[in-house]
Amino acid sequence: MKTFYITTPIYYVNDIPHIGHAYTTIACDAISRYKRMKGYDVHFLTGTDEHGQKIQAAAEKKGITPQQLVDEIHKNFKDLWKVLNISNDDFIRTTEERHIKTVQAMFKKLIDQGDIYKGTYSGYYCVPCETYVPENAMGENKTCPDCGRPLTIMEEESYFFKASKYVPELIKFYEEHVKAVMPKIRYNEIMSFLKSGVHDQSVSRTSLKWGIPVPGDEKHVVYVWFDALINYASAIGYLDDPERFNKWWPDVRHMVGKDIIRFHCVIWPLMLIALGLNIPVEVIAHGWWTYNGEKMSKTKGNVVDPFAMVKEYGLDPFRYFLLREVPFGNDGDFSERALVGRINSDLANDLGNLLNRTLQMIKSYRDGIVPSCDDSSSDLSRLAPEILSRVDECMNDYAFDDALKAIWEFISRSNKFIDETMPWKLAKDENESQKLNHVLLNLYEALRLSAMLIAPFMPDTSEQIFSQLGLKDNPLKCQYDLFKWGDSSGNRIGEAKVLFPRIDVNEWQKA
Ligand code: MSP
């Protein structure tokens, strides 16, 4: 069986989860569910990044130890993944033994083979971002190009990773694998960065206590990014389970925000080359969400809380909105008005109505039993295979929005089919009985296929539709390639319920 190993970034636990975290994780969930339906053996990893300056500072502020802080805050992420119906197979914390030992073993291996050496580092450092910033990348008045805060000069003894040594090999790899970094704009960014030269990287700190001790030199702790990146390998048994590691590693891919691609597409692959491991087959970078056009920040108090969104609008509408609203890779704006718009139009009007109208008609015209007809072919049955393969292509490119657009094209076509065939007229004429059977069977099949197609994005809704259609299978367990236009005649439909209540925009505005 083909394997598919996908990871989210591991999230800092200095703060509560927000929409950016939810977004990456939902996207990984959708692709994982999709690949499972395609018959892949999937391993989906997420977790938390628990060491470093940010965590130490957050703990100090709260007057607790870093360990207490991470033990507390990581639970918010686990809770959120439950609320968001995330199907991750593992959750790694960088304070776990399996991870700490792996980091130390890799660090030692690189020291032993001469790829990590001791030196002195001096440079401009951004404390909140925990990065040294090269002079040519600084903002005005020596500020951090990422967060805009002032930089401080730091000098410390440090271990260095000989990143520069492996750059030519990495450039060659990317020249031969143009889809290893997606989308193209990020690939180009990484290539020009690599070609402009990469310095050896400082990979330890003496200025900080909260980290993994460097093996054999405990006044140093391992730099948090060197530590964090290794989670992708430590979680699958790099150290003590070679069989498990070799099963997943060759097909590893990372989904990340565009702000952390240098770590994932430059530093990490260089570490992997030095360690003799293959480079990730894909790094997929998504854009950033703003809120009502503004950058989210705690000081502005406009950080979107995923728990609150789910409570207010429901889980599947939230999942749908995030993946449908912006092309993956682009920046997007989160606005509740736009979310309400999508709930009313795409979900309540298009999908909800199609289900409701179809079930009502099968109930009143055929006593709730799906009728049979000699030949169910129609515009819908001819469109179905085209939609299936379009969704497949889009998913291979992580174009979630286009996949959903294709599915909604099918749903809209089905609604139009009702308007064109006017089953309420057919029902009045005995001679049109066969035609009516044909229409009802077509609509039922279209809904069965649509429910399967939306399963990776909206798993609960998909199950609800199956149950309302009276289908006993679990759509998420269906194998995509076996899902074809079929003949469901004779099935008894289940109980019809409203899938997505319409939101009264006037009332909503007042609230
Ligand atoms: N701990 C590091 C990752 C280490 S991976 C080996 C980290 N953590 S983070 O919690 O700060 O960010 C995690 C992810 O959230 C990043 O991919 C980042 O792009 C994403 N987002 C943070 N804010 C975001 C938005 N406003 N919009 C979309 N994603 C954003 O970085």
Residues whose N, C-alpha, C, O or C-beta is under 5 A from the ligand:
A	BS01	MSP	P9 I10 Y11 Y12 G20 H21 D49 A228 L229 V256 G257 K258 D259 I260 G287 W288 W289
